[in-house]
Amino acid sequence: MTAAIPKSAHVRQTLALGLPLAGSNLAQLALHVSDVVMMGWYGVVPLAAVVLGASSFFVVFVLGSGFAKAVMPMVAAALGRGDEAQVRRDTRMGLWLSIAFGIAVLPVFWWSGAILLALGQAEDVSAIAQDYLRIVGFGMVAALCVTVLQSYLSALGCTQIVLWVTLLAVALNVAVNWALIFGNWGFPELGARGAAVATISTQMLSLVVLGLYAGFLPSLRRFHLFQRFWRPDWHAMRLVWRLGVPIGLTGLAEGGLFQASALMMGWIGTVELAAHGIALEVAALTFMLHVGLSSAATIRVARFDGRGERTELRRASKVAVVMSLVIALASVLLFVTLPEPIIALFLDLSKPESAEIIAYGSILLILAALFQLADGMQVMALGLLRGVQDTRVPLALAAVSYWLIGIPFSYILAFPLGFGGVGLWLGLVVGLVCAAVSLMWRFWRLVR
């Protein structure tokens, strides 16, 4: 019988995986935050357009990233079984499916202006958002393939390179934004289109660096990741598809919840939409810490599941949940005590509308403190469930929580009951609480 792993060792091993992944997620979010901050300096209407465009891109990206996220537990479980050939097969087909998805969704971005107008967005905001999406849409394939390689490398324990490449991407994004949004250093002033060019540049850089690392690092060459890459593996593709489609749809259900909230906030007003976007960016910063821990939990649970070590699987899961709770409580304290200074970081205070955005955004940020615990627990539960490759029932639970409970509550509180943006955010809280409770119940029922 194998000796039990001490809880302190579980904490260290989770942190060893989770901290670089959390840092990478924070850096990834910094790409979007830098766009929001710099567009906030440029103007309110372009800011609202980029918030709307970036959130629209993210919703489509989340759907396609299910294949990439499926690679992580599949590779970790294959390693737990000692099956290195399956590691290569699963990752390759994850790349194949991601490329196919990225090509298939290009028309959505090209005609996004008409879609946004049909959803009730302002004409000037929709036009700029379409300019932005027509450019970043061509980066979807690269963005998805980067996510597959990140999942592959993370499952192998190579989380440091994932962090450093993302930090490099942030630096490039800020530099290109500075040059192309404002027309600095002799470059043309492109506004929102400049932010889109910066985004696609960082995606291509990340893909090249991670691809070279995964394919040619001496310690990883034994997996032969790109050898005969063009040959299909239909069995592995079916496995990745079966696990990845529910993951993507679950992400779409959650991403759609927040996208729907952005659309409804757009019905209220441009200033309210800008404040909503900033408050969500701040909340997402702390959420990325939970996502990093959730990914670490996925890897560790999948490895124990592959080895058949159920007791250690449960112990590792409990440690990850407690760590996520600690982060959530710290986030609540930060949002409640410093809402206005945080919102002000995203704006040019010399602009007349900035004071109104700060006031409204501060209220929303205090409300964001309400769903920190629920948001952290639902993403942790999803990570744990993916570790045991359970994705279909979680999809149903998430869809009911977000779309049959969260969005109706948001709409009713915001419009019929007249609470506006505050009611809209309270509806988000209700949906996230339902998801957290039902998903955690599902996981612990399975592993018992």
Secondary structure, DSSP 8 states (H G I E B T S, - for coil): ------HHHHHHHHHHHHHHHHHHHHHHHHHHHHHHHHHHHH-HHHHHHHHHHHHHHHHHHHHHTHHHHHHHHHHHHHHHHT-HHHHHHHHHHHHHHHHHHHHHTHHHHHTHHHHHHHTT--HHHHHHHHHHHHHHGGGHHHHHHHHHHHHHHHHTT-HHHHHHHHHHHHHHHHHHHHHHTTT-TT----THHHHHHHHHHHHHHHHHHHHHHHHH-GGGGGG-TTTTTTS--HHHHHHHHHHHHHHHHHHHHHHHHHHHHHHHHHHH-HHHHHHHHHHHHHHHHHHHHHHHHHHHHHHHHHHHHHHT-HHHHHHHHHHHHHHHHHHHHHHHHHHHH-HHHHHHTTS-TTSTTHHHHHHHHHHHHHHHGGGHHHHHHHHHHHHHHHHTT--HHHHHHHHIIIIIIIHHHHHHHHTTS--HHHHHHHHHHHHHHHHHHHHHHHHHHHH-
